[in-house]
């Protein structure tokens, strides 16, 4: 569906994460900074008519590990751009809490799925794998306190490689690790010529998410219906309808809808402009605070029709490819994005 109007699909995590309001944790710092970065990235890259898909949590995690080793002007500048306080240990502790909460969520849904299966109900849990690793030049003298900090808070194992002798082989090794962590969904992340003999450290974050809906859509309701391309003429695409209670809020110029995944702790947040051509206006006034507020919609149910989120081959999201468009005056969504069902 090349050439379709770009959708506002900001995050795999970020505002979605803050919907886990019932967990008594101290991940607010990490969640807020991730939302801030999400908005910054969206404004930086959403400049044309192409679709945009980014994972600010993954990006922010890797940069947070980098921030832990920065000092002086570098730390000051990184803190400004990443919306961090100057205390690297506070940042690391918050990200550790956030990752722990996400992993607990995955364990919880596995237990719920096991119990559900006993009674013939849905039995698929949320599958989540968050992996961090430091690939470092062997025999290089890294500060032990830095290695301990990232190991304790980010779970980042330290793996020595020889960039000096064979940087291409090192890139291949890192790519295999990323592919293994993402169930072979992300391949060749680092080009063979991206590293060289001067490379001393590669900080990698790999994130894999497969999240079933709390209440799956019925395939029987799928039928072709119109949606608008770039705010213009409608095009018929297969759409799935559902009438249920969703988190819903009406804001100035747009509506927000949230759909829960299994376990109800993780939610898919959709922001729908009131007008077919209203995406630019929505983007211009989007803030991290607005995302965080919209992510708290679990108690504001509303009945309505909503469309299916269609799966797509995994590398599309990793490479920033999604497709879809909005239908005027309806809460309808059609997209193709990695590991969403």
Phi and psi in degrees as a GROMACS rama.xvg file:
@    title "Ramachandran Plot"
@    xaxis  label "Phi"
@    yaxis  label "Psi"
@TYPE xy
-63.6879  144.615  UNK-2
89.1293  1.2644  UNK-3
-76.4821  160.821  UNK-4
-60.711  136.274  UNK-5
-68.4277  136.788  UNK-6
-97.6721  158.321  UNK-7
-90.3337  88.8611  UNK-8
-117.324  92.5418  UNK-9
-83.1697  -42.373  UNK-10
-142.472  148.384  UNK-11
-87.3223  -40.127  UNK-12
-130.537  173.411  UNK-13
128.14  -107.819  UNK-14
-63.1586  -31.6333  UNK-15
-61.2642  -38.959  UNK-16
-64.1228  -40.0359  UNK-17
-69.9714  -7.49599  UNK-18
-68.609  -13.6411  UNK-19
-81.2277  60.005  UNK-20
-74.1183  -16.6124  UNK-21
-84.9077  -11.8317  UNK-22
-80.3655  126.727  UNK-23
-84.7719  83.8707  UNK-24
-131.896  174.452  UNK-25
-113.315  41.6884  UNK-26
-90.5172  9.50076  UNK-27
-58.1747  -41.7664  UNK-28
-58.1808  -48.8407  UNK-29
-66.0523  -42.1437  UNK-30
-65.8239  -43.7772  UNK-31
-64.47  -44.2852  UNK-32
-63.7652  -36.9874  UNK-33
-66.5978  -41.2212  UNK-34
-63.7598  -40.9527  UNK-35
-61.1307  -45.4907  UNK-36
-64.3529  -37.4007  UNK-37
-57.8711  -45.9107  UNK-38
-65.9703  -41.1518  UNK-39
-60.1572  -45.8037  UNK-40
-65.7239  -40.2822  UNK-41
-62.3196  -42.1694  UNK-42
-69.0681  -31.3585  UNK-43
-73.5694  -39.5471  UNK-44
-102.523  -21.7814  UNK-45
-85.9498  68.0683  UNK-46
-109.982  -8.77679  UNK-47
-124.178  -152.511  UNK-48
-100.132  2.63162  UNK-49
-76.8207  154.807  UNK-50
-72.2839  158.838  UNK-51
-134.284  130.213  UNK-52
-136.212  121.038  UNK-53
-136.129  155.812  UNK-54
-116.606  86.8175  UNK-55
-63.8966  -28.227  UNK-56
-63.0386  -42.904  UNK-57
-65.0364  -45.8944  UNK-58
-62.9444  -45.9685  UNK-59
-65.626  -35.4563  UNK-60
-63.6593  -45.566  UNK-61
-63.8486  -41.7953  UNK-62
-71.5319  -29.5606  UNK-63
-65.3512  -38.3648  UNK-64
-64.5466  -37.4994  UNK-65
-65.9488  -43.179  UNK-66
-58.0202  -34.9706  UNK-67
-62.3082  -23.2265  UNK-68
-103.768  3.46301  UNK-69
-87.7975  161.432  UNK-70
-150.971  165.061  UNK-71
61.4261  -138.518  UNK-72
-63.0409  -32.9722  UNK-73
-62.3812  -45.2075  UNK-74
-64.2086  -42.0922  UNK-75
-60.2765  -45.1232  UNK-76
-68.4564  -40.912  UNK-77
-63.9692  -40.6152  UNK-78
-61.1315  -39.5753  UNK-79
-65.1841  -47.896  UNK-80
-69.9071  -37.7185  UNK-81
-91.597  -0.858328  UNK-82
63.3842  40.8121  UNK-83
-103.586  153.312  UNK-84
-73.8496  172.883  UNK-85
-76.0368  -17.6618  UNK-86
-80.4981  103.429  UNK-87
-65.2847  -30.759  UNK-88
-70.991  -34.93  UNK-89
-65.4418  -40.6258  UNK-90
-62.3086  -47.6137  UNK-91
-61.9861  -41.8132  UNK-92
-64.6618  -37.2546  UNK-93
-68.2885  -41.9696  UNK-94
-66.3034  -34.144  UNK-95
-63.9743  -41.5205  UNK-96
-65.169  -41.1623  UNK-97
-63.8417  -46.2933  UNK-98
-63.1943  -40.4799  UNK-99
-62.119  -40.8565  UNK-100
-63.8904  -41.0647  UNK-101
-64.9155  -41.8807  UNK-102
-67.6739  -35.8202  UNK-103
-63.6147  -37.9271  UNK-104
-59.9871  -43.9931  UNK-105
-63.3484  -41.8597  UNK-106
-63.5998  -41.2859  UNK-107
-59.5585  -44.7395  UNK-108
-69.2436  -29.5359  UNK-109
-65.3309  -39.7203  UNK-110
-67.7413  -41.0514  UNK-111
-63.6967  -40.5659  UNK-112
-64.6747  -38.1794  UNK-113
-63.6001  -43.6363  UNK-114
-68.5091  -38.8812  UNK-115
-63.5268  -38.4881  UNK-116
-63.1899  -31.8325  UNK-117
-62.8663  -26.3745  UNK-118
-109.257  15.8108  UNK-119
78.484  15.8019  UNK-120
-92.4782  -171.505  UNK-121
-59.2234  141.914  UNK-122
-131.611  18.7279  UNK-123
-102.8  120.055  UNK-124
-87.7337  172.906  UNK-125
-72.8217  126.956  UNK-126
-101.714  118.312  UNK-127
-134.483  128.958  UNK-128
-132.415  117.457  UNK-129
-114.146  117.339  UNK-130
-129.327  132.85  UNK-131
-122.182  146.127  UNK-132
-154.349  146.214  UNK-133
-106.018  116.053  UNK-134
-100.642  111.696  UNK-135
-122.521  151.826  UNK-136
-62.0939  126.512  UNK-137
-63.8197  143.921  UNK-138
71.1071  4.68214  UNK-139
-81.3105  142.163  UNK-140
-88.0851  90.0387  UNK-141
-89.5142  149.412  UNK-142
-67.8823  129.975  UNK-143
-66.6737  -34.1218  UNK-144
-65.7925  -32.3187  UNK-145
-68.2342  -46.8025  UNK-146
-61.165  -38.0823  UNK-147
-67.5331  -39.3829  UNK-148
-63.3051  -48.0256  UNK-149
-72.7414  -28.9523  UNK-150
-69.2792  -44.081  UNK-151
-70.4468  -41.2353  UNK-152
-97.3842  -28.0811  UNK-153
-112.649  -3.17001  UNK-154
61.9713  28.2175  UNK-155
-87.1316  107.271  UNK-156
-69.5682  151.047  UNK-157
-101.876  120.527  UNK-158
-126.308  115.969  UNK-159
-77.0441  136.623  UNK-160
-131.354  167.511  UNK-161
-111.994  86.6759  UNK-162
-68.1646  -31.3867  UNK-163
-64.7792  -46.3411  UNK-164
-75.0902  -41.3147  UNK-165
-154.945  81.9908  UNK-166
-62.973  -32.2932  UNK-167
-66.265  -40.611  UNK-168
-66.0444  -35.4704  UNK-169
-64.6788  -42.7484  UNK-170
-61.0517  -41.4215  UNK-171
-62.8863  -40.2973  UNK-172
-64.2668  -44.123  UNK-173
-64.6476  -40.6086  UNK-174
-62.3709  -37.0403  UNK-175
-66.3058  -39.5276  UNK-176
-62.2961  -44.9626  UNK-177
-61.479  -44.6051  UNK-178
-61.9934  -40.657  UNK-179
-64.9964  -41.3118  UNK-180
-71.0961  -25.3932  UNK-181
-106.574  23.2866  UNK-182
55.1667  37.6704  UNK-183
67.7049  21.7908  UNK-184
-84.6494  -30.4254  UNK-185
-114.987  115.836  UNK-186
-120.074  153.502  UNK-187
51.4812  46.7457  UNK-188
-61.7922  -41.046  UNK-189
-106.256  118.165  UNK-190
-60.5848  152.449  UNK-191
-59.1674  -29.5622  UNK-192
-99.2792  10.7297  UNK-193
-76.3876  -27.4971  UNK-194
-104.335  157.033  UNK-195
-145.625  -172.875  UNK-196
-67.4111  -16.8414  UNK-197
-89.3452  -7.84153  UNK-198
-64.7556  132.489  UNK-199
-119.631  -24.2495  UNK-200
-155.113  133.64  UNK-201
-121.373  120.634  UNK-202
-101.301  120.287  UNK-203
-120.379  139.804  UNK-204
-125.638  129.125  UNK-205
-123.024  131.681  UNK-206
-128.966  128.952  UNK-207
-123.735  128.41  UNK-208
-135.719  128.768  UNK-209
-131.787  109.729  UNK-210
-122.835  112.334  UNK-211
-77.7583  149.505  UNK-212
-64.307  148.063  UNK-213
-62.2618  -37.9796  UNK-214
-130.305  95.1248  UNK-215
-61.0277  151.852  UNK-216
-72.933  151.876  UNK-217
-90.2356  129.125  UNK-218
-65.866  -22.5747  UNK-219
-67.9771  -19.7402  UNK-220
-92.289  -0.148697  UNK-221
-68.5911  130.244  UNK-222
-157.003  153.526  UNK-223
-65.5152  131.687  UNK-224
-144.392  157.591  UNK-225
-81.1348  145.583  UNK-226
-142.344  164.884  UNK-227
-98.9492  138.249  UNK-228
-99.3153  119.617  UNK-229
52.0077  36.0667  UNK-230
72.9713  11.8837  UNK-231
-111.317  -131.336  UNK-232
-64.4782  142.782  UNK-233
-75.7061  152.061  UNK-234
-130.5  137.003  UNK-235
-81.0329  131.118  UNK-236
-138.145  155.323  UNK-237
-65.9179  123.463  UNK-238
-124.613  148.667  UNK-239
-113.86  131.654  UNK-240
-100.563  151.578  UNK-241
-155.045  133.132  UNK-242
-112.895  115.75  UNK-243
-164.116  -178.064  UNK-244
-95.3733  120.347  UNK-245
-119.815  157.901  UNK-246
-63.6411  130.339  UNK-247
-147.205  140.865  UNK-248
-149.937  140.873  UNK-249
-100.522  125.626  UNK-250
-120.375  173.527  UNK-251
-66.6418  109.241  UNK-252
89.5922  -4.95083  UNK-253
-159.93  164.85  UNK-254
-117.953  148.88  UNK-255
-116.151  134.201  UNK-256
-132.342  136.034  UNK-257
-124.366  135.947  UNK-258
-115.649  127.064  UNK-259
-79.778  144.134  UNK-260
-89.1884  176.167  UNK-261
-51.1136  133.3  UNK-262
92.0071  -16.5155  UNK-263
70.1439  3.75597  UNK-264
-89.8113  -24.7605  UNK-265
-113.752  134.352  UNK-266
-131.422  150.211  UNK-267
-97.6943  117.362  UNK-268
-102.34  129.276  UNK-269
-120.187  131.193  UNK-270
-111.529  119.698  UNK-271
-114.73  113.325  UNK-272
-60.7647  146.311  UNK-273
-64.8609  -37.4184  UNK-274
-102.269  149.645  UNK-275
-56.7552  -36.567  UNK-276
-103.197  27.4087  UNK-277
-96.4014  8.71939  UNK-278
-64.8957  -42.3846  UNK-279
-59.7954  -42.5243  UNK-280
-64.7632  -39.7885  UNK-281
-63.7638  -44.9505  UNK-282
-60.9799  -37.5845  UNK-283
-67.2198  -26.3155  UNK-284
-110.747  9.71383  UNK-285
-71.8232  135.617  UNK-286
-134.328  162.646  UNK-287
-63.1223  -36.0319  UNK-288
-64.3801  -40.9998  UNK-289
-63.3777  -40.7413  UNK-290
-62.1515  -46.0745  UNK-291
-61.5417  -41.1451  UNK-292
-66.5795  -40.4641  UNK-293
-68.7682  -22.8992  UNK-294
-77.6758  -3.87662  UNK-295
-104.114  33.2604  UNK-296
-91.9948  9.16244  UNK-297
-62.4869  -22.3966  UNK-298
-94.8584  -1.56595  UNK-299
-109.311  73.4684  UNK-300
-75.0896  152.971  UNK-301
-153.797  141.757  UNK-302
-87.472  139.538  UNK-303
-175.719  179.46  UNK-304
-101.54  137.029  UNK-305
-139.174  149.606  UNK-306
-103.668  163.148  UNK-307
-70.1786  147.505  UNK-308
-99.5958  116.117  UNK-309
-88.9885  143.017  UNK-310
-72.4034  156.456  UNK-311
-144.509  155.663  UNK-312
-51.8342  142.233  UNK-313
-61.6944  -39.0043  UNK-314
-65.3018  -18.5088  UNK-315
-59.5144  -45.5045  UNK-316
-68.5308  -40.3143  UNK-317
-62.3368  -31.3178  UNK-318
-99.876  9.65529  UNK-319
80.6077  32.9794  UNK-320
-117.357  116.656  UNK-321
-141.015  161.87  UNK-322
-139.002  148.414  UNK-323
161.112  178.056  UNK-324
-164.012  163.962  UNK-325
-97.9857  145.928  UNK-326
-96.6709  131.807  UNK-327
-59.3877  132.529  UNK-328
64.1766  16.5611  UNK-329
-132.019  147.455  UNK-330
-84.3453  83.0622  UNK-331
-132.038  143.288  UNK-332
-144.268  134.6  UNK-333
-135.659  121.759  UNK-334
-151.557  165.936  UNK-335
-128.59  116.856  UNK-336
-146.689  145.269  UNK-337
-55.6678  129.13  UNK-338
61.1025  16.5077  UNK-339
-100.219  137.041  UNK-340
